[in-house]
Amino acid sequence: MPLPSTCTVRLQAQLDCLPILLADIRDDALDHKPASSKWSARENLAHLGRYHEVLLERIQRIVSEDRPLLPRYRAEEDPEWPRWNTLPAREVLSRLRALRSQLLQRVAQLPDSDWSRIGLHSRYGAMTLVQWLEFFLLHEAHHLLAVHQRVRE
């Protein structure tokens, strides 16, 4: 089963919204934290960057191991999160673009047979690699919406 074209298009284009979302936004607006103690726009973007690294690791495990158990990702429990959380916004965006290129290259290298391989999510159960990528894209879209909300508050 190959990766559906709709998934490929979203993977290629979903981050193209960032220049539009961030047009005319000052750097200090990216660090604005709402009273609800939710993440700032910069922190949401840093989370997306770090989660690209996590997804690349998970893809490797799914294609090289038999049904690996992949725990729920929580930034607060990730020893690498503080490194990402302290980066300036421009560095976060630069790294995010570079990691997206890596992810696109990795996905393009996968044979069709790998898309049906299974990774076990600790909360959502058995998911094919296609489902993992869909889950990633939905998660990413949620954080892009949060970026839009934070910079407009």
N, C-alpha and C positions, 0 to 999 in steps of 0.2 A: 504494500500500500504506500504510494508516494505521499508526500506532504501536500495537502490541498492547496490549490493556487490562492484561495482567499487568505489562507494563513500566511503564505509566502508574501503576498502583497502587503498585508498588515505588518509583518516583520520588517519588510523593506521600508515602509512609509510611515509607520505610526509615530516615530519621533520627529517627523517633518513638521509637526504642529508646534514644536518648541520655539522656533523663531517668531511665529505668530503670537503664541501665548506670552512670550517675553519681550515683545517689541515695546520699546519706550519704557521699560521697567528698570528702575534704578536698582543697583546692587543691594542697597539697604532694604528694599522691599522684599527681596528674596530671602532675607533673614528674619522678616517679621514673623513672630510667633503669636498665634491667636491666644486669647485668654483661656481657651479650653485646654491648653497645653498640648495641642496637636502639633505635629511637625511643621516647620517652616517650609516654604517652597524649595529652598536649597537642600534641606534635609530630605524632602521627598525625592529630589533628583539624585542626591547621594545614595539613598536607598535603592533607587533604580540602577545606579552604577554598580553598587555592590551586588545586587541581585543578578546582574548579568554574569558576574564572576561565579556566583553560586550556581546559576543555571548551566554554565559551561562545564563546571565540575560534575553536575548531575547528569548531563548528557553523556559525559565520558563514562560515568558509572553505569548508566543504563545500557550503553552499547557494549560494555566490556564485562559486566557481571550479570548473573542470572537473577532477575527480579530483586534488585537491591532495595532495602528499606531506606527511604529518604525522609528524615524527620522534617517536621514543619519548620520553616525558616522564621526566626524571630530576631530582628536586628539587635534587640536588647541582650540577647544571649550569644551574639556573634563577637568573638574576640577581634575580628577585623573591622567591625562597625565603627569604633572610635576613630580609626585612621581615616575612613571616608567622611565621617561626620564633622571633622574639623577642616576639611578642604574648602578653599574659597570657591565660590560659585563658578567662576570661569574654568577652574581646574576640574571641577565636577563635570561640567558640560563637555570639556575636551576629552576626559577619560570615558565618559558615557558614549560619545561618538566613536571612539576607538574600539571600545568593547562591543558596540553594536556591529561594527565591521567584522570583528573576530567572530561574533555569533553568526553573522550571515555567511562567512566563509566556512565555518564549521558545519552549519546546516546544509550548505551546498555540497559538501563532501560526503554526506551520509548516503549510503545506498538505500534504495526503496525498502529493502528488507528490514532495516533498522527502525523504521517508523512504527512498526508494530511491537517492538520490544517494550517490556513492562518495567516500570519503576513503581514501588509501593510507597505511597504517601501515607504518613502516619495518621492523618486525619481523613483523607479522601479515598484511601484504598488503592487498588491496582489501577494504574493509568498507563496507556500507551505513550510513547514518545510524542506522538501527535497531540495527545491530550495534555501532556506536560507543556508543550509549546503554547497551546491554546490557553491553558491556565496562566502561564507567564504573561501572555499578551493581555489577558483580562486584568490581571494584577497590575500590570504596567499602566493600562488605561485608567484604572482607579487612581493611581498616584499622579498621573498627568492631570486628571480632573482636580485633584487636591492642589497641584501647583497653580492651576488657573484660579482656584478659589482663594488661595493664600495671597497671590499678588494683586488680587482685586479687592481684598478686604480693607 
